[in-house]
Amino acid sequence: MPTANLLPVRGVSDPALSAPVPTSLTADAAVNLARSLKAIADPARLRLISIIAAQTGAEVCNCDLIEPLGLGQPTVSHHLKVLVDAGILARKKRGTWADYRVVPGALDALAKRIVLR
């Protein structure tokens, strides 16, 4: 666990009373976090994650994701690619189709990065 920086509380000179502040993001970490957040900041992508995660560990064929979203196959494929590139989903090719699953721990890791822990 990273140690927190201590900043003085305004009007208090005792270092023991300083407020802990989480370690700030580096420039590279901020770029990576923004990329991940951008990947999930789309209603269709959030629905894809939800649908796939609801399968309790099973993989879902991209052919089964078109109708629930009400989007065309190229659009669904684009959204799936963005989520795979962001490390949220994993893809396993099966001929012309592909099966998708949520990467174990990916969403938990993203949540931890959001709160800067």
N, C-alpha and C positions, 0 to 999 in steps of 0.2 A: 504494500500500500504506500503510495507516495506521501511524503511528508508535506504538510501544508505550510505555506509561507505565513508569517505573522505580520499583520499590519497594525499599527497603533490605532486605538479607538480615539476619535477626536476628543480632546479635552482630558485624556487619561494618559499619564506619563509612565505608569507601571507596566513593564513588558508582560508581566503575568496576566494582565487583563486585556491583552491584545486579542483581536478577533482572528480566528484562523480563516484563511482564504485558500480555496483550492488552487493548485498549480495551474497556471494559465496554459492555453494551447499554443503550441509552436505554429509558425506559419504553415508548414507542411501538414501538420495535424488538422489545422483549420480547413485547409483545402480538401483533405480526404474526408473529413466529417461533412463538409458542405456537399461534396459529391454524393455521399451516401444518403444524406437527407433529401437531396434533390431527386434521387432515384425513387424514394418512397413518397415524395410529396405530389402525388398524382392520384386522383380517385380510382382510376382503373387499376393502377399498380397496387394500391392498398387492397382493393377487392381481390386481385390475383393472390396476394400474399394470404389474405384471409381464407379464400377458397382452398388453396393448397395446404395451408396449415391445419385446416379443419379435417383433413384426411387422416389424421393421427398416424403420422409416419409413413403413410403410403405415398407413392409417387403418382402424379397426375399427368395424363397425356395432354399435350397442347391441344389436341383435337377436342377434348372435353371442356376446354376453357373458353371456347368461342361463344357458344350459345349463352352461358350464364352472364357474360359481360355485354352481350348484344353489340359486339364490335366485329369488324372484319378480321379474317385470319392474318393479314399482314400487320394490322395494328396490334393485335394480341401478341404476335411474334416479336414485334418491336419492343413492347413493354416487357415481355419475358427476357429479352436480351439485355435490356437495361438493368433489370433486377439480377441477372446472372453476373453481369459485369461489375455490379456493386457488391457482389459476394453475399447477397441475401438468398438467392436461389441457386440450386445446383441442377445441371441438365445432364441427362443420359440419353444419347442418340439411340434410336431404334428404327433403322431404315429411314423412311422419309419423315417419321414422327419423332418426337422427343418427349421424355418423361421429366417432370420437374418436381423438386421437393425443396422445402425450406432447409437451408444449411443449419444444422444444429448449433445453437448458441449465437447465431448471427444477429438476431434481433435483440437478445440480451446484451451482447457486446455493444451494439449501437445505442441501446438505452443507457448503458453505463457511460459511454462517450458523451452523450448529450448532457448528462449531469456533471461532466468533467471529473469523474472519479477515476 
